[in-house]
Amino acid sequence: MIDSLGNILKQRASTSPIWRGVRAATILEQANFEIKRLLGEEAGKYANAAYVKNNVLTVACLSTVAAQAIRLNEKEIIKTINSRAGENAVQKIRYLA
């Protein structure tokens, strides 16, 4: 079976380390935006999306209040990130204290 050039490029891009890095950076940027939008600019200073691995977004929290607020809004944050990413990019949020 012959695949189209677009399908071949899409498959190659998804396995490329560069593409995975760009995708992760985009997810982190969106997560930080959502955290600040939900918590406010001031409270958003106490939480920062650190990295994404195996569809798990890890957020570093300097405040238990910020961690709790993110936990309460976890489903909304994940839904927004996935809708912007166009795929199931994040399934779970993990917290670092």
Beta strands, then each sheet from edge to edge (+ up, - down):
strand 1: 47-53
strand 2: 56-61
strand 3: 92-96
sheet 1: 1+ 2- 3-
end
